[in-house]
Amino acid sequence: MPRRKLSNRDIRNIQKSHGTYYISIPIEIMRDLGWKERQKVRVRRSGKKKIIISDWEQ
């Protein structure tokens, strides 16, 4: 897959596989947050058109 221009790096596509929707997160954001593969996260809605993804805390 070709790399996106720097001005379009935050633009992502929603994809579907086996009934589950997913979106890729830029590696720079993953590194800045210190998140790892298979880490549990919390997904919640904020208003009608926003979602918030945060670290899952017990």
TASUL-V863397 format. One record per residue. RES is the residue in one letter. SS is DSSP state (h for helix, s for strand, l for the rest). D_FIRST is the distance of its C-alpha to the first C-alpha in Angstrom with 1 decimal. Layout:
# TASUL-V863397
res = (RES RES)
ss = (SS SS)
d_first = (D_FIRST D_FIRST)
This chain:
# TASUL-V863397
res = (M P R R K L S N R D I R N I Q K S H G T Y Y I S I P I E I M R D L G W K E R Q K V R V R R S G K K K I I I S D W E Q)
ss = (l l l l l h h h l l l l l l s s s l l s s s l l l l h h h h h h h l l l l l l l s s s s s l l l l l s s s s s l l l)
d_first = (0.0 3.8 6.5 9.1 12.6 15.1 17.1 14.5 13.3 15.7 14.5 13.0 13.2 15.8 15.0 17.7 18.3 21.9 23.6 21.9 19.8 17.4 15.3 13.2 15.1 14.0 15.0 17.5 19.4 19.5 21.0 23.4 24.7 25.0 23.5 22.5 20.8 23.1 25.2 27.2 26.8 28.8 27.5 30.0 30.4 31.8 33.2 31.8 28.3 27.3 26.5 27.2 25.6 27.9 28.8 30.9 34.4 37.2)
